[in-house]
Amino acid sequence: MEALVLAEKKLAKNGFLDLDVDPTLDLFVEIEKLKREKNAIILAHYYQEPDIQDIADYIGDSLGLSQQAEATDADIIVFAGVHFMAETAKMLNPQKKVLLPDLNAGCSLADSAPAPLFRKFKEKYPDHTVVSYINCTAELKTMTDVCCTSTNAVHIINSIPDDQPIIFAPDKNLGAYLQRKSGREMVIWNGACMVHEIFSDGKITKLIKRHPEAKFIAHPECEAHILEKADYIGSTTGLLNYTRDDEATTFIVATESGIIHQMQKMSPSKTFIPAPPNNTCACNECPHMRRNTLEKLYLCMKYELPEIHLEPWIIDQGRACIDRMLDISAKAGL
């Protein structure tokens, strides 16, 4: 009991359980034990650190993670990702306990569309259907007609009648890409992902020249001038599958570098080069995704903290746009 009280105090102060972990523990063994004891499932995004990817029950992008969250019969969902992902899991499973190793694992893209500002923005276009990238807050989802991910975005846009005007939020780069891909004019919210906006055009050009045999692949959250160079544009799952199936043996990868762990596991004989950002780092990592560690994951499961809580009205009003997305995706075979 005293340990739980201490954990709750640490959580209130830091947003995660800042407790010492016995260095002699095999955390992989301990986490597997906790999963069995608590009937828990670990869902991890491709951008998590390799150790977390390796211990997860399911690794995927936003669409796959949402589908797994909806389908699971586990009592506890441990989400190794960022806050909006855990919120989505809670919306789909309001009766289950949803845990996030670090409550500070936010999202620059989600933060770029504060719900109060978006509400005023939406009032200017009362006849528009709102399509929101799933990388947004739970409250913004309450103002959304249908969500999308980078995997299903084109299908979602094409499912809306041609004469129906659309607001797309919050990612301006994905929105611009969808306009080009679908031919639909949309009102686009001015938001962006810090990771996908920092790639250096000049450095990538030089890298492509140094590796003429390489394929350059990019996520559609990247800016247009980066996408113009790409041999292939796709979601994280799309990028992963492309590197597996394409005959090329070298790839320059313009997305968060965590995906390279899975690319190397899937194609160990191939070479993967993270596209260089506009800073001194050799790779491009999301600071929010990397807040989660194996130690935090272990403590989170041990104490069942931090837990995601959402107001009932947010769950009631926000879930419909996720359900609609999952239904359209299922019909499209995604």
Stockholm file with secondary structure:
# STOCKHOLM 1.0

chainA/1-334         MEALVLAEKKLAKNGFLDLDVDPTLDLFVEIEKLKREKNAIILAHYYQEPDIQDIADYIGDSLGLSQQAEATDADIIVFAGVHFMAETAKMLNPQKKVLLPDLNAGCSLADSAPAPLFRKFKEKYPDHTVVSYINCTAELKTMTDVCCTSTNAVHIINSIPDDQPIIFAPDKNLGAYLQRKSGREMVIWNGACMVHEIFSDGKITKLIKRHPEAKFIAHPECEAHILEKADYIGSTTGLLNYTRDDEATTFIVATESGIIHQMQKMSPSKTFIPAPPNNTCACNECPHMRRNTLEKLYLCMKYELPEIHLEPWIIDQGRACIDRMLDISAKAGL
#=GR chainA/1-334 SS CHHHHHHHHHHHHHSBCCCCCCTTSCHHHHHHHHHHHHTEEEEEETTSCHHHHHHCSEEECHHHHHHHHHHCCCSEEEEESCHHHHHHHHHHCTTSEEECSBTTCCCHHHHTSCHHHHHHHHHTCTTCEEEEESSSCHHHHTTCSEEECTTTHHHHHHTSCTTSCEEEESBHHHHHHHHHHHCCCCEECCBCCTTTTCBCHHHHHHHHHHCTTCEEEECTTSCHHHHTTCSEECCHHHHHHHHHHSSCSEEEEESCTTHHHHHHHHCTTSEEEECCBSSSCSSCCCTTGGGCCHHHHHHHHHHTCSBCCCCHHHHHHHHHHHHHHHHHHHHTTC
#=GC SS_cons         CHHHHHHHHHHHHHSBCCCCCCTTSCHHHHHHHHHHHHTEEEEEETTSCHHHHHHCSEEECHHHHHHHHHHCCCSEEEEESCHHHHHHHHHHCTTSEEECSBTTCCCHHHHTSCHHHHHHHHHTCTTCEEEEESSSCHHHHTTCSEEECTTTHHHHHHTSCTTSCEEEESBHHHHHHHHHHHCCCCEECCBCCTTTTCBCHHHHHHHHHHCTTCEEEECTTSCHHHHTTCSEECCHHHHHHHHHHSSCSEEEEESCTTHHHHHHHHCTTSEEEECCBSSSCSSCCCTTGGGCCHHHHHHHHHHTCSBCCCCHHHHHHHHHHHHHHHHHHHHTTC
//
